[in-house]
């Protein structure tokens, strides 16, 4: 979580955009209105279809639309990310780590 926060701050600094993050507690995705509204459409779209590999999942998610015209965009991130990166207290700056 610390690395994510540091990298998010770098993005905000590079783009000049203010970024605000709201965390939902575990098990409360029902309160995330966007996720709640989209997930039922995504699951309906892939009902009875084999999720054989990641490409199939991405294609089915990306093919999801709603009656009101909402279209889901999805792509597979195939980049390799370095593991085990440690972030020091000094690098985190003014924000404090909370939660897992």
Residue pairs with C-beta under 8 A, 6 or more apart in sequence:
1 97
1 99
1 100
2 87
2 91
2 92
2 97
3 85
3 87
5 92
5 95
5 97
6 87
6 91
6 92
8 19
8 21
9 93
11 17
11 19
12 18
12 19
23 99
24 31
24 32
29 35
29 36
29 39
30 36
37 70
38 64
38 70
38 72
41 64
41 65
41 66
41 70
41 72
42 60
42 61
42 64
42 72
45 60
45 61
45 63
45 64
46 57
46 60
46 61
49 56
49 60
50 56
51 57
51 60
54 76
55 76
58 74
58 75
58 76
61 72
61 74
62 72
62 73
62 74
62 75
63 72
64 71
64 72
65 71
65 72
